[in-house]
């Protein structure tokens, strides 16, 4: 693993992050198995999970880190703190995903059985006593707890190596925790508490969930943490966040669209899965409040219906399209993309090198042009 | 709140800890409610939970902290780092309890509905859609996640104020997390995986769960963290841990005894609750392997039986008593108490003041003489 240099090559950086996570989790597996080998599956599930994913957050942290070096005197060429930060972001996400899959009762994650399903399988295969589903929930709660705790451990390792910047980065890291967990809860409350009186309120709720549960910790905080930990100015941090966050929101809005209109062959999710879950997205909010009354009621009645057919899903697509909900969300995605492009101009003025800007543009492209 | 001085009075110290937790959680409630007031119950449940409890871990941290001052030059009279450490220990415990109550399906905690039951009640009272029990689990998972994350936030605040000792204390704090979560999982695995071939293996498993899930984080780590954070020598840390840990193990063995033999009027738990849960304690391990074959089979068949009657519980008490399991555990508690007394002598040699020793003895008394 390279321990010095800025890792100018993204593939090389991602490989180094994967290696850091692998080494860390292997050490943790040893520590846990030394207590009792029967506890090793708690770590195995995290090892499997952390092998997948796009490593989007590490890449954004890497961009923020390199941006900071443009201005700051290079105190150290050691990239170990950056790798620890990147691994912390990945384990924080792993914790969120593992607990979220229990909460949403999602059976698959990254084309594998989700962690609670893995523990159910282990319970069944071992012929153990008691409730299989509850054992699955238990294993996933505790695997997620370890991931959450280890994210902090890795962050502390990063912060210890950069004492001058630890406090500022720590504030952002902690705020990220509170916001994501709060966003997860609000998402569930929106699902169970049903429709709102006004479109405005429905959109506000959906945007709050989207921003705090997903967008900020996927874009703004990683790039800001990379910059803050490397000692970048607060002006630079803010400019990076301003360019990154609209992309995170656009990414999630696209996710909402794909959840209803996506091609199952490309998304890997069955048609209408978001509808069966009863997710109250902005797309749905516009549909409910802009469709003719009968169509709106039809849409409302289908939300959260586990028996929703493919035909029902097609009907919902038609309602959302003719009510203008789809085009409204598409326009919002465009507006957000334009806002990011505007903020990017500030980054040019702040002296970011063409190499960093190119890497930022590649992430932006990945975020807004997704089809899966 | 006193912000300076050593807080020589235990009641004053506990009051200051309660105040620190109250202030911290009030700030957090504001932060969470600013995102959306609907998320406030996530914090309310932690506020209610943290009002109860004996504050055992804070008191041990306070003893460790004061022990360190005996040798070290007094750099600061500020007790704020100690209060933050104490609050971190309490929130870490809150996280463990909230998730454990989901895992054990315990409906009450500290004479109140446990957190997942509180969220079930809220779901029902609001007339919300979907599965009430699952909403309860969701709320408890996320409340526990916040508590876990905020424990780290509070610890970071403590550590930032004591930079010279932060690294060493941080290692202990992190190890505590990994061990407790691992212990929680092993506890469940022991319950579902059934009897072991040998008494030795059954006792080893029970002792591992007891040590890692409960004893260490209740005694050894709090006193060690207080000492380490204040800059006490590693010799002193080790001596404090050696005196504290046997008490933590004895406390849990007493807990196992009370779980079967305790007076419900005193313990607040129905007779035989541990048996219904199927907890494989050392007491049970001795009973299973030392009772005559028929009685052993009887005992095994009753473990984890939710329909266990009071009469069954009385029969199990008789089996455990006549097999010598009860007296064996009582003897072990005595042996552990003696080991702590021996280790305490070392603390005298290390120059601990009579005041600190008196406070330590009071905690020791509380730990080994409990009846509830």
Interface residues (C-beta under 8 A of the other chain):
Chain A: X28 X31 X32 X35 X36 X38 X39 X42 X95 X99 X102 X103 X105 X123 X126 X128 X129 X130 X134 X135 X137 X138 X139 X141 X142 X144 X145 X146 X148 X149 X150 X152 X153 X156 X160 X163 X166 X167 X170 X174 X177 X178 X179 X181 X182 X183 X184 X185 X186 X188 X189 X191 X192 X193 X194 X205 X208 X212 X278 X304
Chain B: X28 X31 X32 X35 X36 X38 X39 X42 X95 X99 X102 X103 X105 X123 X126 X128 X129 X130 X134 X135 X137 X138 X139 X141 X142 X144 X145 X146 X148 X149 X150 X152 X153 X156 X160 X163 X166 X167 X170 X174 X177 X178 X179 X181 X182 X183 X184 X185 X186 X188 X189 X191 X192 X193 X194 X205 X208 X212 X278 X304
